[in-house]
Amino acid sequence: MAVRIAESADVSDEAVIGEGSSVWHLAQIRERAVLGAGCVIGRGAYIGEGVRMGANCKVQNYALVYEPASLADGVFIGPAVTLTNDHFPRAVNPDGSLKSASDWDPVGVTIEEGASIGARAVCVAPVTIGAWATVAAGAVVTKDVSPHALVAGVPARRIGWVGRAGEPLEPIAPTGPGAPRWRCPATGTVYEESDTTIREVCH
């Protein structure tokens, strides 16, 4: 499938855009960014220099994905999400001179397979969002998020678990000793708590 790039988008000649991807109006994709096949970059979104994205990712309108962020396959970035890249942001050095690119070391946000970041959430680097996790709209993530966790608030805290379908899992009444179990209302998949996350045990 052909790549579709809107005329008003600003895509560097040094960027790599995967087969079948779409880049919509006013989006900007910087040098050496790499997008996998089937990605969708919404209106006004920003993809920073050297950002890596897997296949079938969606970055919604006006989201800011600053380098050196790394997104695995199937990641969803909601409208106006910000992935930061600076521990200690300053416009100037202690002597008052304007900071340049050589005056700081960017740190990135890592988002694993299938995870979703809700509208206007902020992920403060360096953090890792685990596979199939969901960050609620408006949350501020300052610590790593476990796979399948549902987090919300400022700062973000786990309030539940989600399956691959993205819906909150429902607890299963215990029938004896053992780890708590949860069921996906959309697919019926059963999960069991394991260490700091959950794992599928049956469909």
C-alpha positions as CSV (number, residue, x, y, z in Angstrom):
1,M,0.0,0.0,0.0
2,A,1.1,3.5,-0.8
3,V,2.2,6.1,1.9
4,R,-0.3,9.0,2.1
5,I,1.2,12.3,3.2
6,A,-1.0,15.5,3.3
7,E,0.4,18.4,1.3
8,S,0.6,20.6,4.4
9,A,2.6,18.0,6.5
10,D,6.3,18.6,7.1
11,V,8.1,15.3,6.7
12,S,11.9,15.2,6.6
13,D,13.5,13.5,3.7
14,E,15.6,11.6,6.3
15,A,12.5,10.1,7.9
16,V,11.4,6.6,7.0
17,I,7.6,6.1,6.7
18,G,6.3,2.6,6.6
19,E,4.2,1.1,3.8
20,G,0.5,2.1,4.1
21,S,1.0,4.8,6.7
22,S,-0.9,8.1,6.6
23,V,0.4,11.5,7.8
24,W,-2.3,14.1,8.0
25,H,-2.4,17.9,7.7
26,L,0.2,20.1,9.6
27,A,1.9,17.1,11.2
28,Q,5.7,17.2,11.5
29,I,8.0,14.2,11.3
30,R,11.7,15.0,12.0
31,E,14.9,13.7,10.7
32,R,15.7,10.0,11.2
33,A,12.3,9.2,12.6
34,V,11.2,5.7,11.7
35,L,7.6,4.7,11.4
36,G,6.5,1.1,10.8
37,A,3.8,0.0,8.3
38,G,0.2,1.1,8.7
39,C,0.8,4.0,11.1
40,V,-1.5,7.0,11.3
41,I,-0.2,10.4,12.3
42,G,-3.0,12.9,13.0
43,R,-3.3,16.6,12.3
44,G,-0.7,18.8,13.9
45,A,1.1,15.9,15.6
46,Y,4.9,16.1,16.2
47,I,7.2,13.2,15.9
48,G,10.7,14.1,17.1
49,E,14.1,13.4,15.6
50,G,15.1,9.7,15.7
51,V,11.8,8.5,17.3
52,R,11.1,4.9,16.6
53,M,7.6,3.6,16.0
54,G,6.4,0.0,15.3
55,A,3.7,-1.1,12.9
56,N,0.0,0.0,13.2
57,C,0.5,2.8,15.7
58,K,-1.9,5.7,15.9
59,V,-0.8,9.2,17.0
60,Q,-3.9,11.4,17.3
61,N,-4.2,15.1,16.6
62,Y,-1.7,17.5,18.2
63,A,0.2,14.9,20.2
64,L,3.8,15.6,20.9
65,V,6.2,12.6,20.7
66,Y,9.6,14.0,21.6
67,E,12.9,12.1,20.9
68,P,14.2,9.6,21.8
69,A,10.8,8.0,22.4
70,S,10.3,4.4,21.3
71,L,6.8,3.0,20.5
72,A,6.3,-0.7,19.9
73,D,3.6,-2.2,17.5
74,G,0.0,-1.2,18.0
75,V,0.6,1.7,20.3
76,F,-2.2,4.4,20.6
77,I,-1.3,8.0,21.5
78,G,-4.4,10.1,22.2
79,P,-5.1,13.7,21.2
80,A,-2.7,16.3,22.8
81,V,-0.6,13.6,24.6
82,T,2.9,14.7,25.5
83,L,5.9,12.4,25.8
84,T,8.6,14.5,27.4
85,N,12.4,14.1,27.1
86,D,14.1,16.3,29.7
87,H,14.9,15.5,33.4
88,F,15.5,19.1,34.4
89,P,14.1,21.5,31.8
90,R,15.7,24.9,31.5
91,A,15.8,27.4,28.7
92,V,19.1,28.8,29.9
93,N,22.3,27.6,31.5
94,P,23.3,28.9,35.0
95,D,25.2,31.7,33.4
96,G,22.1,32.9,31.6
97,S,23.2,31.7,28.1
98,L,20.6,30.0,25.9
99,K,20.8,26.2,26.1
100,S,21.7,24.4,23.0
101,A,21.3,20.8,22.0
102,S,24.7,20.0,23.3
103,D,23.9,21.3,26.8
104,W,21.6,18.4,27.8
105,D,21.0,14.7,27.2
106,P,17.5,13.8,26.1
107,V,15.8,10.9,27.8
108,G,12.9,9.1,26.3
109,V,9.5,7.4,27.0
110,T,9.3,3.7,26.0
111,I,5.8,2.3,25.2
112,E,5.5,-1.4,24.8
113,E,3.2,-3.4,22.5
114,G,-0.5,-2.5,22.4
115,A,-0.5,0.1,25.1
116,S,-2.7,3.2,25.0
117,I,-2.2,6.7,26.3
118,G,-5.4,8.7,26.8
119,A,-6.1,12.3,25.7
120,R,-3.9,15.0,27.2
121,A,-1.9,12.6,29.4
122,V,1.7,13.5,30.0
123,C,4.4,10.8,30.3
124,V,7.4,12.3,32.1
125,A,10.6,10.7,30.8
126,P,12.2,8.4,31.5
127,V,9.3,6.0,32.0
128,T,8.2,2.7,30.4
129,I,4.6,1.9,29.8
130,G,4.1,-1.8,29.8
131,A,2.5,-3.9,27.1
132,W,-1.3,-3.5,26.8
133,A,-1.5,-1.0,29.6
134,T,-3.8,2.0,29.5
135,V,-3.1,5.5,30.8
136,A,-6.3,7.4,31.5
137,A,-7.0,10.8,29.9
138,G,-5.3,13.6,31.8
139,A,-3.0,11.4,33.8
140,V,0.6,12.4,34.6
141,V,2.9,9.4,34.5
142,T,6.1,9.7,36.6
143,K,6.8,6.1,37.2
144,D,6.9,2.9,35.1
145,V,3.6,1.3,34.4
146,S,3.2,-2.5,34.6
147,P,1.9,-4.4,31.6
148,H,-2.0,-4.5,31.5
149,A,-2.2,-1.9,34.3
150,L,-4.9,0.8,34.1
151,V,-3.5,4.0,35.6
152,A,-5.1,7.4,36.3
153,G,-4.6,10.6,38.2
154,V,-1.8,13.0,39.1
155,P,0.5,11.4,39.7
156,A,-0.8,8.3,37.9
157,R,-1.6,5.3,40.1
158,R,-2.9,1.9,39.2
159,I,-6.7,1.7,39.6
160,G,-7.3,-1.7,37.8
161,W,-6.3,-4.0,35.1
162,V,-7.1,-4.1,31.3
163,G,-6.9,-6.9,28.8
164,R,-5.9,-6.8,25.1
165,A,-9.4,-5.4,24.2
166,G,-8.7,-2.3,26.4
167,E,-11.7,-2.8,28.7
168,P,-11.3,-2.9,32.5
169,L,-11.1,-6.5,33.7
170,E,-13.8,-7.8,36.1
171,P,-12.8,-9.8,39.2
172,I,-13.7,-13.4,39.4
173,A,-14.9,-14.7,42.8
174,P,-12.2,-16.9,44.4
175,T,-13.0,-20.6,44.7
176,G,-10.0,-21.4,46.8
177,P,-6.5,-20.4,47.6
178,G,-4.4,-18.9,44.8
179,A,-3.7,-15.6,43.0
180,P,-6.7,-13.3,42.2
181,R,-8.2,-13.9,38.8
182,W,-9.9,-11.4,36.4
183,R,-12.0,-11.8,33.3
184,C,-12.2,-9.6,30.2
185,P,-15.9,-8.7,29.5
186,A,-15.2,-8.3,25.8
187,T,-13.3,-11.5,25.0
188,G,-13.9,-13.7,28.1
189,T,-10.1,-14.2,28.5
190,V,-9.1,-15.0,32.1
191,Y,-6.1,-13.4,33.6
192,E,-4.2,-14.2,36.9
193,E,-2.2,-11.8,38.9
194,S,1.5,-12.6,38.7
195,D,4.1,-10.5,40.5
196,T,3.4,-6.9,39.5
197,T,1.3,-7.6,36.5
198,I,-1.2,-10.2,35.2
199,R,-1.0,-13.1,32.7
200,E,-3.5,-14.9,30.5
201,V,-4.4,-18.3,31.8
202,C,-7.3,-19.3,29.5
203,H,-9.7,-18.0,26.8
